[in-house]
Structures are given as C-alpha cells and as structure tokens.
C-alpha cells in the first residue's frame, strides 16, 4: 500500500540556481519516507501502530514553497549545520582568530545562521529504494565559518525499521562542526494532538543548565530530584507545572542532556519514546555525546500542516543527537573542532516498533 501523499511536482523548483526534487524511500515492511534535497528534509515518514495502521509521524509542508518561504518554524525535518544549537553572541575563537556568526536567535547564533544547511539545496543521489546520499560543499566564510567543509550524508530506511542518518565531513582548514537532524515527531500522527502524553526515556544522569537566553552556564547539572530526570520512562507533561527555573527559561523542555556513554564513538542508546494509545515506540541511538530534547514550546497553531490540521503548542517533539550547545566557548565540553586530515563522523538512528 502506498502511503506518501506529497506530489513530486510540488517539490520541483529552482532555488538559488539549483533544482529541488522529492525522493521516496521504502523498506520491505511498508515503511515509507519522502525527502527533499532542499535542506535534506524529511517531508513524510509513515510507520504502523500496534494494529498495523500507518500514520505520518513527522511535521512538514506539502510543497517546496512553504519550506523556502517559511512562516513560523523554519527547521521542520531538516539537516542542521554547520553548527547545530546555539553559540553565545555568535562568536568563537579558533587558532587565535575570533569569528563572528550571524545573530539569528536574540543575542545568539542558532543552527548555522540565516542560511544554514537547512536552507541550501543539496546534491542528491538515490542509491536504492531504501537509501539516498546527500552532498554539500560549504565554502570558506559561508555564514562566517572558516574552512571549506565537504559534507557527505546518507539516509537509509532499513528492514529493521530504522531511519539511519550518517554524517561525514572533511575540511581544508580548522573549523567547528555540529551537524544534527531536526525532524519533529508526534507518534499519534502529525497534527493529532499533544506529545505531553508520550512516555520519554533519556539515558542521562546530567544535563547542561542554561541561562535566560538558553546558553549553557558551563556546569553539568544532575537530573536527580528535578523535572529533568527521564532515566525512568516518564510522561513528558507530568512535571511541566513544577516550579523549576530551567523550565521557565526554556518555556518547557529545550535542553541538552549529557548521555551516559560507555564508549567514545560506538552507536549507543540515547532515548526512547512510547505513545500508549497507538503503541508506537521509537528508540534513538547515536555516536554523539549529547541529545537536545525540545518539547514543541514555540508552536502556536499558526502553521497548517500537510494534513490540513494546525501544528499546536507542544504538538511535537525533537530529539537531536549532537555535541553540546556553545561548545566552542566552553573548554570543558567535548570539542567540536574539526581539523584538516580529520574525519567528522556522526550516526543518528531512529528505530520504530510497537509495544
């Protein structure tokens, strides 16, 4: 049975002199995913519930124009780069040189600037029915970042019901890099109510507390005895009303958790999400040291999604595997510097099942 609703013609356009298109991935179990090379975005992702009924579980638009000329949330389904998350005052120092990035999030630079990797047209090659390769060359000085960065990324929909994102990159000059994937999920199906009833587990004893503009203060906070403790699977909305300064700063959950890792580079479990009504279950695995959990705090019903329903307050969640926010300015955090002759490698897996 074909699930994809998007029409290829609605995604074929010329953007900044390059052609955009729509590509379909599928596995033997009936999972289907639609992606566009504008921002390497996931447009649709269809997975079954416990009764075998499929739903599209990611937020998105049904034509390219709404992604290019976005209103409201910009990052739906996108690849984020050159640096995911926030950099304080848009500045960092590398090899004695201070670099200034665009300020697109109050006093900070967020997700690569005004024209980050989510707003560029990637070169796409469909390798097979279940795999696609994206390539992009970010030139020296683009959005203020040093070095020409060559990125090679694959999306794969495996027969184990995994959506595997593999990022690779090299640079010709020392730079900083923190790529991540930014699908917004709702396991009820996109546009079908709140995610506050989803049951979340985060494999983390610590998180990075932030200030009022969501920049880490450099400390590693203990989750124990706070609303940030998701080590035992917990309903997302159950503690949102607790008096806790970090929730006030974020308008809810919009923080980086420090993953409990056994290795530096192996693929390990970071998070799980369970939606009891449908039985849909998602695991997140990664090579990265952190994960940003965002609870959809800034959606306000102004976006009408693919299904014709509004995207409402806390109607989706993002789980972005990553290095920590503002790492270039936090020497105690794991480094995000990439030097020539080094290889950047980051795997994120979203694995779907039922319980």
WOVENVEN-V449203 format. One record per backbone hydrogen bond with DSSP energy under -0.5 kcal/mol. NH is the residue of the N-H (numbers start at 1). CO is the residue of the C=O. Records with the same first field share a line. If there is no record, write none. Layout:
BEGIN
NH->CO ; CO
END
This chain:
BEGIN
10->7
11->8
12->9
13->11 ; 20
15->13 ; 18
18->15
20->13
23->35
25->33
26->129
27->31
30->27
32->46
33->25
34->44
35->23
36->41
37->21
39->37 ; 120
41->36 ; 38
42->77
43->34 ; 41
44->34
46->32
47->45 ; 55
49->53
50->278
52->49
55->47
57->45 ; 55
59->184
64->10
66->63
67->63 ; 64
68->64
69->65
70->67 ; 68
77->182
78->75 ; 182
79->39
80->180
81->111
84->178
87->109
90->87
91->88
92->99
94->97
97->94
99->92
101->90 ; 99
102->143
104->102 ; 108
105->108
108->105
109->87
111->85
112->83
113->110
116->113
117->81
119->116
120->117
122->37 ; 120
123->135
124->122
125->133
127->125 ; 131
128->131
131->128
132->155
133->125
134->153
135->123
136->151
138->136 ; 149
139->137
141->145
142->139
144->141
145->142
149->138 ; 147
150->148 ; 170
151->136 ; 149
152->168
153->134
154->166
155->132
156->164
157->130
158->156 ; 162
161->158
163->350
164->156 ; 162
165->163 ; 348
166->154 ; 164
167->165 ; 346
168->152
169->344
170->150
172->148
175->338
177->336
178->82
180->80
182->78
185->183 ; 317
186->57
189->186
190->56
192->189
195->314
198->195
199->274
200->198 ; 234
201->272
202->230
203->270
204->202
206->258
207->221
208->256
209->207
211->215
214->211
217->209
221->207 ; 219
223->205
226->223
229->226
230->228
234->200
236->198
237->196
238->235
239->236
240->237
242->239
244->242
247->244
248->244
249->245
250->246
251->247 ; 248
252->247
254->252
255->293
257->291
258->206
259->257 ; 289
260->203
261->259
268->266 ; 286
270->284
271->284
272->201
273->282
274->199
275->280
276->274
279->275
280->275
281->353
282->273
283->351
284->271
285->349
286->268
287->347
290->322
291->257
292->320
293->255 ; 291
294->292 ; 318
295->253
299->296
301->311
305->303 ; 309
306->60
308->305
311->303
312->310
314->296
315->312
317->185
318->294
320->292
321->319
322->290
326->86
327->324
329->326
330->327
331->329
333->330
338->175
342->339
344->169
346->167
348->165
349->285
350->163
351->283 ; 349
352->161
353->281
355->279
END
